[in-house]
Amino acid sequence: MTQGQKMEKVALNRKQLCAGIQFLEGPCYSYLKKIDIDPDGEESKAIVLVLSVFFEQMTKQIWQRLNDDDKVTVPLKVPDLNEEEE
């Protein structure tokens, strides 16, 4: 955590938590296209498979363990938008 960042706690319900996890899938796959891995190669296919299973299992576990009314408190690092990027 950098000097200007604040740490907050956010309470999420089951749907919000699962939606957040599923939201991350798109950027992960886009990032794979940007790094130096052959998109049609075996390494890329293996990474995509692992990520797909990971996101699917995370969502499934949360859905099974939480009820609709349950809340999970998660830490949130709020970035300091005034801080210059390196």
N, CA, C and O atoms as CSV, one atom per row, in Angstrom:
chain,resi,resn,atom,element,x,y,z
A,1,MET,N,N,0.854,-1.175,0.000
A,1,MET,CA,C,0.000,0.000,0.000
A,1,MET,C,C,0.897,1.233,0.000
A,1,MET,O,O,1.877,1.296,0.743
A,2,THR,N,N,0.560,2.208,-0.832
A,2,THR,CA,C,1.362,3.414,-0.897
A,2,THR,C,C,0.908,4.403,0.159
A,2,THR,O,O,-0.117,4.205,0.811
A,3,GLN,N,N,1.666,5.454,0.322
A,3,GLN,CA,C,1.415,6.411,1.392
A,3,GLN,C,C,0.034,7.070,1.293
A,3,GLN,O,O,-0.613,7.286,2.318
A,4,GLY,N,N,-0.424,7.391,0.088
A,4,GLY,CA,C,-1.691,8.090,-0.067
A,4,GLY,C,C,-2.917,7.193,-0.107
A,4,GLY,O,O,-4.044,7.688,-0.100
A,5,GLN,N,N,-2.717,5.889,-0.150
A,5,GLN,CA,C,-3.854,4.984,-0.227
A,5,GLN,C,C,-4.564,4.873,1.113
A,5,GLN,O,O,-3.948,4.936,2.177
A,6,LYS,N,N,-5.880,4.704,1.027
A,6,LYS,CA,C,-6.674,4.449,2.223
A,6,LYS,C,C,-7.176,3.020,2.155
A,6,LYS,O,O,-7.382,2.471,1.072
A,7,MET,N,N,-7.368,2.430,3.308
A,7,MET,CA,C,-7.906,1.078,3.375
A,7,MET,C,C,-9.310,1.166,3.948
A,7,MET,O,O,-9.525,1.751,5.009
A,8,GLU,N,N,-10.254,0.585,3.242
A,8,GLU,CA,C,-11.637,0.554,3.701
A,8,GLU,C,C,-12.107,-0.890,3.721
A,8,GLU,O,O,-11.456,-1.775,3.166
A,9,LYS,N,N,-13.230,-1.116,4.357
A,9,LYS,CA,C,-13.855,-2.431,4.330
A,9,LYS,C,C,-15.221,-2.277,3.688
A,9,LYS,O,O,-15.966,-1.345,3.988
A,10,VAL,N,N,-15.536,-3.213,2.795
A,10,VAL,CA,C,-16.791,-3.157,2.060
A,10,VAL,C,C,-17.540,-4.464,2.290
A,10,VAL,O,O,-16.954,-5.542,2.184
A,11,ALA,N,N,-18.824,-4.376,2.602
A,11,ALA,CA,C,-19.657,-5.567,2.789
A,11,ALA,C,C,-20.358,-5.879,1.466
A,11,ALA,O,O,-21.064,-5.038,0.910
A,12,LEU,N,N,-20.150,-7.098,0.976
A,12,LEU,CA,C,-20.755,-7.535,-0.274
A,12,LEU,C,C,-21.659,-8.737,-0.031
A,12,LEU,O,O,-21.361,-9.590,0.805
A,13,ASN,N,N,-22.759,-8.795,-0.766
A,13,ASN,CA,C,-23.588,-9.986,-0.678
A,13,ASN,C,C,-23.095,-11.006,-1.710
A,13,ASN,O,O,-22.139,-10.745,-2.441
A,14,ARG,N,N,-23.734,-12.132,-1.764
A,14,ARG,CA,C,-23.301,-13.234,-2.622
A,14,ARG,C,C,-23.256,-12.824,-4.096
A,14,ARG,O,O,-22.274,-13.100,-4.786
A,15,LYS,N,N,-24.300,-12.176,-4.574
A,15,LYS,CA,C,-24.345,-11.785,-5.984
A,15,LYS,C,C,-23.266,-10.759,-6.312
A,15,LYS,O,O,-22.635,-10.847,-7.365
A,16,GLN,N,N,-23.048,-9.802,-5.440
A,16,GLN,CA,C,-22.040,-8.775,-5.684
A,16,GLN,C,C,-20.635,-9.376,-5.722
A,16,GLN,O,O,-19.818,-9.016,-6.570
A,17,LEU,N,N,-20.368,-10.290,-4.799
A,17,LEU,CA,C,-19.054,-10.922,-4.742
A,17,LEU,C,C,-18.800,-11.764,-5.993
A,17,LEU,O,O,-17.718,-11.694,-6.578
A,18,CYS,N,N,-19.780,-12.550,-6.401
A,18,CYS,CA,C,-19.638,-13.377,-7.603
A,18,CYS,C,C,-19.516,-12.518,-8.858
A,18,CYS,O,O,-18.735,-12.834,-9.756
A,19,ALA,N,N,-20.282,-11.442,-8.920
A,19,ALA,CA,C,-20.202,-10.544,-10.082
A,19,ALA,C,C,-18.815,-9.911,-10.166
A,19,ALA,O,O,-18.271,-9.753,-11.259
A,20,GLY,N,N,-18.249,-9.553,-9.033
A,20,GLY,CA,C,-16.896,-8.986,-9.022
A,20,GLY,C,C,-15.860,-9.971,-9.529
A,20,GLY,O,O,-14.954,-9.594,-10.272
A,21,ILE,N,N,-15.984,-11.217,-9.138
A,21,ILE,CA,C,-15.056,-12.246,-9.597
A,21,ILE,C,C,-15.210,-12.467,-11.095
A,21,ILE,O,O,-14.220,-12.537,-11.823
A,22,GLN,N,N,-16.444,-12.574,-11.549
A,22,GLN,CA,C,-16.679,-12.796,-12.970
A,22,GLN,C,C,-16.259,-11.586,-13.801
A,22,GLN,O,O,-15.839,-11.741,-14.948
A,23,PHE,N,N,-16.366,-10.404,-13.246
A,23,PHE,CA,C,-15.943,-9.185,-13.934
A,23,PHE,C,C,-14.445,-9.221,-14.239
A,23,PHE,O,O,-14.000,-8.678,-15.250
A,24,LEU,N,N,-13.676,-9.857,-13.368
A,24,LEU,CA,C,-12.220,-9.928,-13.547
A,24,LEU,C,C,-11.797,-10.827,-14.702
A,24,LEU,O,O,-10.681,-10.699,-15.206
A,25,GLU,N,N,-12.666,-11.727,-15.125
A,25,GLU,CA,C,-12.312,-12.653,-16.198
A,25,GLU,C,C,-11.909,-11.926,-17.485
A,25,GLU,O,O,-10.882,-12.252,-18.081
A,26,GLY,N,N,-12.690,-10.965,-17.909
A,26,GLY,CA,C,-12.422,-10.249,-19.162
A,26,GLY,C,C,-11.037,-9.615,-19.198
A,26,GLY,O,O,-10.275,-9.872,-20.130
A,27,PRO,N,N,-10.694,-8.794,-18.211
A,27,PRO,CA,C,-9.365,-8.183,-18.232
A,27,PRO,C,C,-8.225,-9.204,-18.166
A,27,PRO,O,O,-7.161,-8.975,-18.741
A,28,CYS,N,N,-8.431,-10.306,-17.484
A,28,CYS,CA,C,-7.381,-11.330,-17.410
A,28,CYS,C,C,-7.083,-11.892,-18.788
A,28,CYS,O,O,-5.920,-12.038,-19.165
A,29,TYR,N,N,-8.119,-12.206,-19.534
A,29,TYR,CA,C,-7.919,-12.776,-20.857
A,29,TYR,C,C,-7.336,-11.730,-21.809
A,29,TYR,O,O,-6.509,-12.060,-22.659
A,30,SER,N,N,-7.761,-10.476,-21.673
A,30,SER,CA,C,-7.200,-9.412,-22.502
A,30,SER,C,C,-5.717,-9.225,-22.209
A,30,SER,O,O,-4.924,-8.990,-23.120
A,31,TYR,N,N,-5.345,-9.329,-20.939
A,31,TYR,CA,C,-3.948,-9.173,-20.551
A,31,TYR,C,C,-3.086,-10.268,-21.166
A,31,TYR,O,O,-1.953,-10.012,-21.573
A,32,LEU,N,N,-3.613,-11.477,-21.235
A,32,LEU,CA,C,-2.854,-12.581,-21.834
A,32,LEU,C,C,-2.487,-12.277,-23.286
A,32,LEU,O,O,-1.431,-12.686,-23.768
A,33,LYS,N,N,-3.362,-11.563,-23.967
A,33,LYS,CA,C,-3.083,-11.218,-25.353
A,33,LYS,C,C,-1.940,-10.210,-25.465
A,33,LYS,O,O,-1.252,-10.161,-26.484
A,34,LYS,N,N,-1.738,-9.409,-24.419
A,34,LYS,CA,C,-0.722,-8.360,-24.449
A,34,LYS,C,C,0.672,-8.853,-24.061
A,34,LYS,O,O,1.674,-8.263,-24.467
A,35,ILE,N,N,0.739,-9.919,-23.285
A,35,ILE,CA,C,2.053,-10.407,-22.878
A,35,ILE,C,C,2.617,-11.317,-23.956
A,35,ILE,O,O,1.899,-11.742,-24.862
A,36,ASP,N,N,3.854,-11.602,-23.856
A,36,ASP,CA,C,4.562,-12.298,-24.929
A,36,ASP,C,C,4.329,-13.807,-24.893
A,36,ASP,O,O,5.255,-14.588,-24.671
A,37,ILE,N,N,3.077,-14.201,-25.116
A,37,ILE,CA,C,2.728,-15.620,-25.185
A,37,ILE,C,C,1.935,-15.817,-26.468
A,37,ILE,O,O,1.021,-15.048,-26.763
A,38,ASP,N,N,2.276,-16.823,-27.212
A,38,ASP,CA,C,1.558,-17.142,-28.446
A,38,ASP,C,C,0.105,-17.431,-28.101
A,38,ASP,O,O,-0.169,-18.400,-27.393
A,39,PRO,N,N,-0.856,-16.602,-28.592
A,39,PRO,CA,C,-2.255,-16.787,-28.209
A,39,PRO,C,C,-2.833,-18.128,-28.640
A,39,PRO,O,O,-3.811,-18.597,-28.058
A,40,ASP,N,N,-2.245,-18.742,-29.646
A,40,ASP,CA,C,-2.736,-20.044,-30.104
A,40,ASP,C,C,-1.875,-21.196,-29.610
A,40,ASP,O,O,-2.125,-22.352,-29.951
A,41,GLY,N,N,-0.861,-20.883,-28.808
A,41,GLY,CA,C,0.063,-21.913,-28.330
A,41,GLY,C,C,-0.477,-22.695,-27.147
A,41,GLY,O,O,-1.478,-22.317,-26.539
A,42,GLU,N,N,0.192,-23.776,-26.834
A,42,GLU,CA,C,-0.223,-24.651,-25.729
A,42,GLU,C,C,-0.149,-23.942,-24.381
A,42,GLU,O,O,-1.008,-24.143,-23.522
A,43,GLU,N,N,0.881,-23.109,-24.195
A,43,GLU,CA,C,1.029,-22.401,-22.914
A,43,GLU,C,C,-0.161,-21.474,-22.679
A,43,GLU,O,O,-0.703,-21.422,-21.575
A,44,SER,N,N,-0.562,-20.751,-23.706
A,44,SER,CA,C,-1.695,-19.842,-23.600
A,44,SER,C,C,-2.979,-20.608,-23.305
A,44,SER,O,O,-3.769,-20.198,-22.455
A,45,LYS,N,N,-3.185,-21.704,-23.996
A,45,LYS,CA,C,-4.389,-22.517,-23.774
A,45,LYS,C,C,-4.423,-23.063,-22.351
A,45,LYS,O,O,-5.484,-23.132,-21.731
A,46,ALA,N,N,-3.267,-23.447,-21.840
A,46,ALA,CA,C,-3.199,-23.972,-20.470
A,46,ALA,C,C,-3.524,-22.881,-19.455
A,46,ALA,O,O,-4.248,-23.124,-18.490
A,47,ILE,N,N,-2.993,-21.687,-19.669
A,47,ILE,CA,C,-3.259,-20.570,-18.748
A,47,ILE,C,C,-4.739,-20.219,-18.761
A,47,ILE,O,O,-5.338,-20.019,-17.704
A,48,VAL,N,N,-5.327,-20.143,-19.937
A,48,VAL,CA,C,-6.754,-19.818,-20.052
A,48,VAL,C,C,-7.598,-20.886,-19.366
A,48,VAL,O,O,-8.577,-20.564,-18.694
A,49,LEU,N,N,-7.233,-22.135,-19.528
A,49,LEU,CA,C,-7.977,-23.216,-18.883
A,49,LEU,C,C,-7.902,-23.097,-17.362
A,49,LEU,O,O,-8.914,-23.224,-16.673
A,50,VAL,N,N,-6.712,-22.857,-16.851
A,50,VAL,CA,C,-6.539,-22.719,-15.396
A,50,VAL,C,C,-7.351,-21.537,-14.871
A,50,VAL,O,O,-8.032,-21.658,-13.853
A,51,LEU,N,N,-7.284,-20.405,-15.553
A,51,LEU,CA,C,-8.049,-19.238,-15.120
A,51,LEU,C,C,-9.554,-19.495,-15.181
A,51,LEU,O,O,-10.287,-19.111,-14.269
A,52,SER,N,N,-10.009,-20.135,-16.238
A,52,SER,CA,C,-11.430,-20.436,-16.374
A,52,SER,C,C,-11.922,-21.301,-15.223
A,52,SER,O,O,-12.969,-21.029,-14.635
A,53,VAL,N,N,-11.171,-22.334,-14.907
A,53,VAL,CA,C,-11.542,-23.234,-13.814
A,53,VAL,C,C,-11.502,-22.481,-12.484
A,53,VAL,O,O,-12.392,-22.644,-11.650
A,54,PHE,N,N,-10.476,-21.660,-12.287
A,54,PHE,CA,C,-10.345,-20.893,-11.048
A,54,PHE,C,C,-11.560,-19.989,-10.829
A,54,PHE,O,O,-12.172,-20.018,-9.762
A,55,PHE,N,N,-11.909,-19.185,-11.842
A,55,PHE,CA,C,-13.043,-18.274,-11.691
A,55,PHE,C,C,-14.350,-19.036,-11.501
A,55,PHE,O,O,-15.194,-18.638,-10.697
A,56,GLU,N,N,-14.514,-20.110,-12.227
A,56,GLU,CA,C,-15.734,-20.912,-12.106
A,56,GLU,C,C,-15.853,-21.528,-10.715
A,56,GLU,O,O,-16.926,-21.502,-10.112
A,57,GLN,N,N,-14.756,-22.081,-10.206
A,57,GLN,CA,C,-14.783,-22.715,-8.885
A,57,GLN,C,C,-14.957,-21.692,-7.767
A,57,GLN,O,O,-15.650,-21.960,-6.785
A,58,MET,N,N,-14.343,-20.537,-7.905
A,58,MET,CA,C,-14.525,-19.478,-6.898
A,58,MET,C,C,-15.997,-19.090,-6.817
A,58,MET,O,O,-16.565,-19.007,-5.728
A,59,THR,N,N,-16.610,-18.855,-7.970
A,59,THR,CA,C,-18.023,-18.475,-8.008
A,59,THR,C,C,-18.890,-19.575,-7.418
A,59,THR,O,O,-19.805,-19.302,-6.640
A,60,LYS,N,N,-18.604,-20.810,-7.786
A,60,LYS,CA,C,-19.396,-21.943,-7.302
A,60,LYS,C,C,-19.290,-22.087,-5.784
A,60,LYS,O,O,-20.294,-22.299,-5.104
A,61,GLN,N,N,-18.070,-21.971,-5.256
A,61,GLN,CA,C,-17.869,-22.100,-3.806
A,61,GLN,C,C,-18.601,-21.001,-3.038
A,61,GLN,O,O,-19.234,-21.267,-2.017
A,62,ILE,N,N,-18.514,-19.789,-3.524
A,62,ILE,CA,C,-19.207,-18.674,-2.859
A,62,ILE,C,C,-20.708,-18.907,-2.905
A,62,ILE,O,O,-21.401,-18.725,-1.904
A,63,TRP,N,N,-21.209,-19.311,-4.067
A,63,TRP,CA,C,-22.645,-19.519,-4.226
A,63,TRP,C,C,-23.148,-20.625,-3.293
A,63,TRP,O,O,-24.251,-20.532,-2.754
A,64,GLN,N,N,-22.340,-21.665,-3.105
A,64,GLN,CA,C,-22.742,-22.772,-2.247
A,64,GLN,C,C,-22.662,-22.422,-0.762
A,64,GLN,O,O,-23.479,-22.895,0.028
A,65,ARG,N,N,-21.713,-21.622,-0.385
A,65,ARG,CA,C,-21.468,-21.368,1.038
A,65,ARG,C,C,-22.233,-20.179,1.601
A,65,ARG,O,O,-22.440,-20.095,2.811
A,66,LEU,N,N,-22.648,-19.273,0.750
A,66,LEU,CA,C,-23.346,-18.087,1.239
A,66,LEU,C,C,-24.817,-18.147,0.856
A,66,LEU,O,O,-25.183,-18.688,-0.187
A,67,ASN,N,N,-25.646,-17.583,1.714
A,67,ASN,CA,C,-27.055,-17.408,1.406
A,67,ASN,C,C,-27.253,-16.022,0.799
A,67,ASN,O,O,-26.343,-15.194,0.829
A,68,ASP,N,N,-28.423,-15.774,0.256
A,68,ASP,CA,C,-28.691,-14.474,-0.363
A,68,ASP,C,C,-28.479,-13.302,0.594
A,68,ASP,O,O,-28.015,-12.238,0.184
A,69,ASP,N,N,-28.817,-13.497,1.863
A,69,ASP,CA,C,-28.732,-12.401,2.832
A,69,ASP,C,C,-27.371,-12.278,3.512
A,69,ASP,O,O,-27.125,-11.304,4.223
A,70,ASP,N,N,-26.489,-13.246,3.306
A,70,ASP,CA,C,-25.167,-13.200,3.931
A,70,ASP,C,C,-24.328,-12.063,3.342
A,70,ASP,O,O,-24.463,-11.708,2.171
A,71,LYS,N,N,-23.471,-11.510,4.176
A,71,LYS,CA,C,-22.547,-10.456,3.743
A,71,LYS,C,C,-21.128,-10.900,4.057
A,71,LYS,O,O,-20.869,-11.535,5.079
A,72,VAL,N,N,-20.221,-10.556,3.164
A,72,VAL,CA,C,-18.801,-10.829,3.367
A,72,VAL,C,C,-18.092,-9.477,3.341
A,72,VAL,O,O,-18.285,-8.682,2.421
A,73,THR,N,N,-17.281,-9.231,4.343
A,73,THR,CA,C,-16.540,-7.979,4.390
A,73,THR,C,C,-15.175,-8.199,3.749
A,73,THR,O,O,-14.417,-9.084,4.146
A,74,VAL,N,N,-14.883,-7.383,2.760
A,74,VAL,CA,C,-13.624,-7.518,2.033
A,74,VAL,C,C,-12.849,-6.205,2.132
A,74,VAL,O,O,-13.444,-5.128,2.175
A,75,PRO,N,N,-11.511,-6.300,2.169
A,75,PRO,CA,C,-10.710,-5.075,2.203
A,75,PRO,C,C,-10.687,-4.413,0.825
A,75,PRO,O,O,-10.702,-5.088,-0.204
A,76,LEU,N,N,-10.652,-3.110,0.827
A,76,LEU,CA,C,-10.598,-2.340,-0.405
A,76,LEU,C,C,-9.528,-1.276,-0.267
A,76,LEU,O,O,-9.602,-0.419,0.614
A,77,LYS,N,N,-8.532,-1.334,-1.141
A,77,LYS,CA,C,-7.511,-0.290,-1.177
A,77,LYS,C,C,-8.015,0.810,-2.105
A,77,LYS,O,O,-8.215,0.586,-3.299
A,78,VAL,N,N,-8.217,1.986,-1.549
A,78,VAL,CA,C,-8.679,3.120,-2.340
A,78,VAL,C,C,-7.438,3.872,-2.809
A,78,VAL,O,O,-6.679,4.395,-1.994
A,79,PRO,N,N,-7.233,3.926,-4.121
A,79,PRO,CA,C,-6.007,4.559,-4.613
A,79,PRO,C,C,-6.016,6.062,-4.414
A,79,PRO,O,O,-7.070,6.699,-4.420
A,80,ASP,N,N,-4.834,6.615,-4.239
A,80,ASP,CA,C,-4.665,8.055,-4.163
A,80,ASP,C,C,-4.501,8.544,-5.598
A,80,ASP,O,O,-3.440,8.363,-6.194
A,81,LEU,N,N,-5.524,9.152,-6.148
A,81,LEU,CA,C,-5.487,9.589,-7.533
A,81,LEU,C,C,-4.585,10.802,-7.753
A,81,LEU,O,O,-4.293,11.157,-8.895
A,82,ASN,N,N,-4.144,11.438,-6.672
A,82,ASN,CA,C,-3.238,12.581,-6.780
A,82,ASN,C,C,-1.773,12.142,-6.842
A,82,ASN,O,O,-0.889,12.922,-7.196
A,83,GLU,N,N,-1.538,10.874,-6.488
A,83,GLU,CA,C,-0.171,10.355,-6.462
A,83,GLU,C,C,0.283,10.044,-7.893
A,83,GLU,O,O,-0.463,9.449,-8.671
A,84,GLU,N,N,1.504,10.448,-8.230
A,84,GLU,CA,C,2.040,10.205,-9.570
A,84,GLU,C,C,2.407,8.746,-9.724
A,84,GLU,O,O,2.934,8.118,-8.805
A,85,GLU,N,N,2.117,8.212,-10.912
A,85,GLU,CA,C,2.487,6.826,-11.201
A,85,GLU,C,C,3.967,6.753,-11.541
A,85,GLU,O,O,4.552,7.691,-12.084
A,86,GLU,N,N,4.559,5.599,-11.201
A,86,GLU,CA,C,5.984,5.418,-11.481
A,86,GLU,C,C,6.175,4.913,-12.871
A,86,GLU,O,O,7.308,4.696,-13.299
